[in-house]
Amino acid sequence: MDLATITLSALMLGAVAADTETTLTARARGYQEVNPVMRSFADSRAGLYTVKGGVNLGVGVLSYRLRRSPRKHERILGWALPVLSIGVQSWAAQHNSRLGVR
């Protein structure tokens, strides 16, 4: 495993934790989960971490493989997928945090 994979994995894990914990805080304050896929897991810390962790594990493995491809477009995608995952979950955590302070 290389430094890029370790760094991207750590950032994805941090984004998962931030999104999960802020989701649970917002839910405790009466807000509803708007993502229909995650709605059934929204009341369970273990469920949220399992689903989000599993998805991010898949993104990490796919990213690792794509970044070693001889095709340039696949190498670019190998960087873009984890960055997109980190960005979306970070945005969700920020959004959830704003709900929690109202």
N, CA and C atoms as an extended XYZ file, in Angstrom:
306
Properties=species:S:1:pos:R:3:atomname:S:1:resname:S:1:resid:I:1 pbc="F F F"
N         0.849       -1.168        0.000 N   MET     1
C         0.000        0.000        0.000 CA  MET     1
C         0.901        1.239        0.000 C   MET     1
N         0.518        2.223       -0.767 N   ASP     2
C         1.324        3.434       -0.877 CA  ASP     2
C         0.750        4.567       -0.025 C   ASP     2
N         1.495        5.652        0.066 N   LEU     3
C         1.093        6.788        0.896 CA  LEU     3
C        -0.222        7.408        0.409 C   LEU     3
N        -0.423        7.474       -0.896 N   ALA     4
C        -1.665        8.045       -1.438 CA  ALA     4
C        -2.875        7.236       -0.997 C   ALA     4
N        -2.769        5.927       -1.035 N   THR     5
C        -3.878        5.068       -0.631 CA  THR     5
C        -4.174        5.231        0.860 C   THR     5
N        -3.131        5.274        1.663 N   ILE     6
C        -3.308        5.458        3.107 CA  ILE     6
C        -3.949        6.807        3.391 C   ILE     6
N        -3.474        7.845        2.725 N   THR     7
C        -4.008        9.197        2.942 CA  THR     7
C        -5.466        9.291        2.511 C   THR     7
N        -5.771        8.810        1.312 N   LEU     8
C        -7.160        8.849        0.833 CA  LEU     8
C        -8.082        8.027        1.726 C   LEU     8
N        -7.612        6.879        2.175 N   SER     9
C        -8.420        6.029        3.056 CA  SER     9
C        -8.692        6.725        4.384 C   SER     9
N        -7.675        7.367        4.945 N   ALA    10
C        -7.853        8.079        6.213 CA  ALA    10
C        -8.828        9.243        6.055 C   ALA    10
N        -8.724        9.965        4.950 N   LEU    11
C        -9.643       11.069        4.710 CA  LEU    11
C       -11.072       10.581        4.508 C   LEU    11
N       -11.232        9.466        3.795 N   MET    12
C       -12.577        8.907        3.621 CA  MET    12
C       -13.141        8.439        4.961 C   MET    12
N       -12.316        7.821        5.786 N   LEU    13
C       -12.772        7.377        7.096 CA  LEU    13
C       -13.196        8.565        7.956 C   LEU    13
N       -12.411        9.637        7.920 N   GLY    14
C       -12.780       10.836        8.668 CA  GLY    14
C       -14.086       11.439        8.180 C   GLY    14
N       -14.286       11.444        6.871 N   ALA    15
C       -15.524       11.983        6.307 CA  ALA    15
C       -16.717       11.111        6.687 C   ALA    15
N       -16.532        9.790        6.704 N   VAL    16
C       -17.597        8.875        7.126 CA  VAL    16
C       -17.968        9.150        8.575 C   VAL    16
N       -16.957        9.295        9.433 N   ALA    17
C       -17.215        9.545       10.851 CA  ALA    17
C       -17.934       10.878       11.053 C   ALA    17
N       -17.477       11.911       10.363 N   ALA    18
C       -18.111       13.229       10.504 CA  ALA    18
C       -19.561       13.194       10.033 C   ALA    18
N       -19.800       12.588        8.889 N   ASP    19
C       -21.163       12.506        8.349 CA  ASP    19
C       -22.056       11.678        9.271 C   ASP    19
N       -21.555       10.547        9.728 N   THR    20
C       -22.357        9.674       10.590 CA  THR    20
C       -22.709       10.349       11.907 C   THR    20
N       -21.718       10.923       12.552 N   GLU    21
C       -21.976       11.529       13.863 CA  GLU    21
C       -22.877       12.757       13.760 C   GLU    21
N       -22.682       13.562       12.731 N   THR    22
C       -23.558       14.733       12.582 CA  THR    22
C       -24.967       14.321       12.164 C   THR    22
N       -25.088       13.236       11.410 N   THR    23
C       -26.411       12.703       11.070 CA  THR    23
C       -27.145       12.281       12.340 C   THR    23
N       -26.451       11.557       13.197 N   LEU    24
C       -27.078       11.092       14.441 CA  LEU    24
C       -27.459       12.259       15.342 C   LEU    24
N       -26.636       13.289       15.389 N   THR    25
C       -26.950       14.470       16.192 CA  THR    25
C       -28.186       15.177       15.635 C   THR    25
N       -28.224       15.353       14.334 N   ALA    26
C       -29.390       16.004       13.718 CA  ALA    26
C       -30.653       15.172       13.930 C   ALA    26
N       -30.539       13.853       13.800 N   ARG    27
C       -31.702       12.975       14.017 CA  ARG    27
C       -32.202       13.094       15.450 C   ARG    27
N       -31.275       13.195       16.396 N   ALA    28
C       -31.664       13.327       17.809 CA  ALA    28
C       -32.404       14.639       18.067 C   ALA    28
N       -32.192       15.607       17.211 N   ARG    29
C       -32.867       16.902       17.352 CA  ARG    29
C       -34.134       17.002       16.512 C   ARG    29
N       -34.546       15.877       15.949 N   GLY    30
C       -35.829       15.839       15.262 CA  GLY    30
C       -35.782       15.937       13.752 C   GLY    30
N       -34.619       16.049       13.166 N   TYR    31
C       -34.521       16.124       11.711 CA  TYR    31
C       -34.618       14.728       11.101 C   TYR    31
N       -35.057       14.675        9.851 N   GLN    32
C       -35.228       13.411        9.149 CA  GLN    32
C       -34.097       13.199        8.152 C   GLN    32
N       -33.753       11.956        7.926 N   GLU    33
C       -32.772       11.594        6.898 CA  GLU    33
C       -33.456       11.739        5.541 C   GLU    33
N       -32.866       12.509        4.632 N   VAL    34
C       -33.496       12.730        3.330 CA  VAL    34
C       -33.037       11.728        2.274 C   VAL    34
N       -31.912       11.055        2.507 N   ASN    35
C       -31.436       10.063        1.558 CA  ASN    35
C       -32.266        8.791        1.725 C   ASN    35
N       -33.060        8.416        0.703 N   PRO    36
C       -33.934        7.255        0.848 CA  PRO    36
C       -33.169        5.947        1.067 C   PRO    36
N       -31.957        5.848        0.560 N   VAL    37
C       -31.159        4.629        0.758 CA  VAL    37
C       -30.709        4.518        2.213 C   VAL    37
N       -30.326        5.627        2.810 N   MET    38
C       -29.796        5.618        4.174 CA  MET    38
C       -30.884        5.738        5.242 C   MET    38
N       -32.087        6.077        4.837 N   ARG    39
C       -33.162        6.329        5.799 CA  ARG    39
C       -33.385        5.153        6.746 C   ARG    39
N       -33.334        3.940        6.240 N   SER    40
C       -33.603        2.781        7.095 CA  SER    40
C       -32.469        2.509        8.088 C   SER    40
N       -31.295        3.112        7.870 N   PHE    41
C       -30.164        2.931        8.787 CA  PHE    41
C       -29.946        4.143        9.687 C   PHE    41
N       -30.730        5.193        9.518 N   ALA    42
C       -30.456        6.495       10.125 CA  ALA    42
C       -30.534        6.508       11.647 C   ALA    42
N       -31.175        5.545       12.254 N   ASP    43
C       -31.276        5.522       13.716 CA  ASP    43
C       -30.241        4.608       14.364 C   ASP    43
N       -29.367        4.045       13.574 N   SER    44
C       -28.401        3.084       14.094 CA  SER    44
C       -26.975        3.503       13.752 C   SER    44
N       -26.185        3.788       14.773 N   ARG    45
C       -24.781        4.137       14.571 CA  ARG    45
C       -24.068        2.984       13.841 C   ARG    45
N       -24.299        1.764       14.313 N   ALA    46
C       -23.655        0.603       13.697 CA  ALA    46
C       -24.093        0.437       12.243 C   ALA    46
N       -25.376        0.636       11.994 N   GLY    47
C       -25.878        0.508       10.625 CA  GLY    47
C       -25.274        1.546        9.698 C   GLY    47
N       -25.214        2.792       10.153 N   LEU    48
C       -24.633        3.858        9.325 CA  LEU    48
C       -23.158        3.594        9.042 C   LEU    48
N       -22.404        3.236       10.081 N   TYR    49
C       -20.978        2.965        9.872 CA  TYR    49
C       -20.762        1.750        8.975 C   TYR    49
N       -21.606        0.746        9.109 N   THR    50
C       -21.455       -0.450        8.282 CA  THR    50
C       -21.701       -0.138        6.810 C   THR    50
N       -22.794        0.527        6.527 N   VAL    51
C       -23.128        0.831        5.131 CA  VAL    51
C       -22.130        1.822        4.538 C   VAL    51
N       -21.919        2.934        5.231 N   LYS    52
C       -21.007        3.953        4.698 CA  LYS    52
C       -19.573        3.435        4.644 C   LYS    52
N       -19.173        2.680        5.650 N   GLY    53
C       -17.827        2.101        5.647 CA  GLY    53
C       -17.644        1.106        4.517 C   GLY    53
N       -18.667        0.282        4.287 N   GLY    54
C       -18.596       -0.692        3.196 CA  GLY    54
C       -18.503       -0.040        1.830 C   GLY    54
N       -19.311        0.996        1.635 N   VAL    55
C       -19.261        1.718        0.360 CA  VAL    55
C       -17.883        2.351        0.166 C   VAL    55
N       -17.362        2.964        1.214 N   ASN    56
C       -16.059        3.609        1.094 CA  ASN    56
C       -14.913        2.604        0.958 C   ASN    56
N       -15.067        1.427        1.534 N   LEU    57
C       -14.080        0.373        1.316 CA  LEU    57
C       -14.060       -0.009       -0.162 C   LEU    57
N       -15.231       -0.155       -0.739 N   GLY    58
C       -15.309       -0.452       -2.170 CA  GLY    58
C       -14.704        0.647       -3.025 C   GLY    58
N       -14.980        1.892       -2.673 N   VAL    59
C       -14.396        3.025       -3.399 CA  VAL    59
C       -12.876        2.992       -3.274 C   VAL    59
N       -12.389        2.694       -2.080 N   GLY    60
C       -10.940        2.647       -1.864 CA  GLY    60
C       -10.256        1.562       -2.677 C   GLY    60
N       -10.840        0.376       -2.697 N   VAL    61
C       -10.261       -0.734       -3.467 CA  VAL    61
C       -10.298       -0.425       -4.957 C   VAL    61
N       -11.437        0.050       -5.444 N   LEU    62
C       -11.559        0.405       -6.861 CA  LEU    62
C       -10.570        1.509       -7.230 C   LEU    62
N       -10.471        2.511       -6.370 N   SER    63
C        -9.537        3.613       -6.606 CA  SER    63
C        -8.102        3.113       -6.707 C   SER    63
N        -7.719        2.257       -5.792 N   TYR    64
C        -6.358        1.699       -5.776 CA  TYR    64
C        -6.057        0.979       -7.091 C   TYR    64
N        -6.996        0.188       -7.539 N   ARG    65
C        -6.798       -0.570       -8.785 CA  ARG    65
C        -6.761        0.352      -10.007 C   ARG    65
N        -7.654        1.326      -10.032 N   LEU    66
C        -7.691        2.245      -11.173 CA  LEU    66
C        -6.424        3.088      -11.267 C   LEU    66
N        -5.881        3.498      -10.132 N   ARG    67
C        -4.680        4.342      -10.166 CA  ARG    67
C        -3.455        3.594      -10.665 C   ARG    67
N        -3.531        2.286      -10.765 N   ARG    68
C        -2.432        1.488      -11.303 CA  ARG    68
C        -2.650        1.058      -12.753 C   ARG    68
N        -3.693        1.571      -13.346 N   SER    69
C        -4.029        1.212      -14.716 CA  SER    69
C        -3.061        1.869      -15.705 C   SER    69
N        -2.820        1.224      -16.829 N   PRO    70
C        -2.015        1.864      -17.868 CA  PRO    70
C        -2.795        2.943      -18.636 C   PRO    70
N        -4.104        2.967      -18.461 N   ARG    71
C        -4.944        3.945      -19.164 CA  ARG    71
C        -5.073        5.223      -18.340 C   ARG    71
N        -4.772        6.327      -18.981 N   LYS    72
C        -4.774        7.615      -18.283 CA  LYS    72
C        -6.139        7.947      -17.691 C   LYS    72
N        -7.216        7.733      -18.455 N   HIS    73
C        -8.545        8.087      -17.955 CA  HIS    73
C        -8.922        7.257      -16.727 C   HIS    73
N        -8.452        6.027      -16.648 N   GLU    74
C        -8.729        5.203      -15.469 CA  GLU    74
C        -7.916        5.688      -14.262 C   GLU    74
N        -6.684        6.119      -14.494 N   ARG    75
C        -5.879        6.668      -13.391 CA  ARG    75
C        -6.523        7.942      -12.843 C   ARG    75
N        -7.029        8.775      -13.742 N   ILE    76
C        -7.719       10.008      -13.303 CA  ILE    76
C        -8.959        9.649      -12.489 C   ILE    76
N        -9.728        8.695      -12.962 N   LEU    77
C       -10.916        8.248      -12.239 CA  LEU    77
C       -10.536        7.671      -10.873 C   LEU    77
N        -9.389        7.008      -10.810 N   GLY    78
C        -8.902        6.452       -9.556 CA  GLY    78
C        -8.634        7.509       -8.505 C   GLY    78
N        -8.290        8.709       -8.917 N   TRP    79
C        -8.131        9.832       -7.992 CA  TRP    79
C        -9.464       10.526       -7.743 C   TRP    79
N       -10.283       10.635       -8.777 N   ALA    80
C       -11.529       11.398       -8.667 CA  ALA    80
C       -12.551       10.726       -7.739 C   ALA    80
N       -12.662        9.411       -7.777 N   LEU    81
C       -13.673        8.722       -6.968 CA  LEU    81
C       -13.516        8.966       -5.468 C   LEU    81
N       -12.332        8.753       -4.884 N   PRO    82
C       -12.230        9.012       -3.445 CA  PRO    82
C       -12.354       10.490       -3.099 C   PRO    82
N       -11.858       11.353       -3.966 N   VAL    83
C       -11.980       12.796       -3.707 CA  VAL    83
C       -13.458       13.192       -3.721 C   VAL    83
N       -14.224       12.650       -4.652 N   LEU    84
C       -15.661       12.911       -4.706 CA  LEU    84
C       -16.355       12.383       -3.450 C   LEU    84
N       -15.997       11.196       -3.025 N   SER    85
C       -16.575       10.618       -1.818 CA  SER    85
C       -16.285       11.484       -0.601 C   SER    85
N       -15.058       11.910       -0.465 N   ILE    86
C       -14.664       12.776        0.651 CA  ILE    86
C       -15.449       14.084        0.594 C   ILE    86
N       -15.552       14.658       -0.586 N   GLY    87
C       -16.264       15.929       -0.741 CA  GLY    87
C       -17.741       15.835       -0.409 C   GLY    87
N       -18.396       14.805       -0.904 N   VAL    88
C       -19.834       14.656       -0.661 CA  VAL    88
C       -20.109       14.429        0.823 C   VAL    88
N       -19.347       13.552        1.452 N   GLN    89
C       -19.576       13.271        2.872 CA  GLN    89
C       -19.197       14.461        3.752 C   GLN    89
N       -18.177       15.202        3.361 N   SER    90
C       -17.802       16.405        4.112 CA  SER    90
C       -18.891       17.465        3.989 C   SER    90
N       -19.438       17.612        2.779 N   TRP    91
C       -20.540       18.556        2.599 CA  TRP    91
C       -21.733       18.144        3.461 C   TRP    91
N       -22.047       16.844        3.472 N   ALA    92
C       -23.183       16.360        4.265 CA  ALA    92
C       -22.947       16.617        5.751 C   ALA    92
N       -21.739       16.396        6.223 N   ALA    93
C       -21.428       16.647        7.632 CA  ALA    93
C       -21.583       18.127        7.966 C   ALA    93
N       -21.125       18.992        7.067 N   GLN    94
C       -21.273       20.427        7.290 CA  GLN    94
C       -22.755       20.805        7.310 C   GLN    94
N       -23.510       20.285        6.387 N   HIS    95
C       -24.952       20.542        6.338 CA  HIS    95
C       -25.629       20.063        7.622 C   HIS    95
N       -25.306       18.849        8.039 N   ASN    96
C       -25.886       18.303        9.274 CA  ASN    96
C       -25.507       19.133       10.485 C   ASN    96
N       -24.290       19.640       10.514 N   SER    97
C       -23.833       20.466       11.641 CA  SER    97
C       -24.641       21.747       11.731 C   SER    97
N       -24.940       22.312       10.599 N   ARG    98
C       -25.757       23.527       10.603 CA  ARG    98
C       -27.146       23.251       11.163 C   ARG    98
N       -27.686       22.085       10.888 N   LEU    99
C       -28.998       21.729       11.421 CA  LEU    99
C       -28.929       21.575       12.937 C   LEU    99
N       -27.832       21.059       13.419 N   GLY   100
C       -27.692       20.795       14.839 CA  GLY   100
C       -27.574       22.037       15.698 C   GLY   100
N       -27.188       23.172       15.123 N   VAL   101
C       -27.004       24.384       15.930 CA  VAL   101
C       -28.217       25.294       15.909 C   VAL   101
N       -29.197       24.980       15.119 N   ARG   102
C       -30.399       25.838       15.045 CA  ARG   102
C       -31.276       25.673       16.243 C   ARG   102
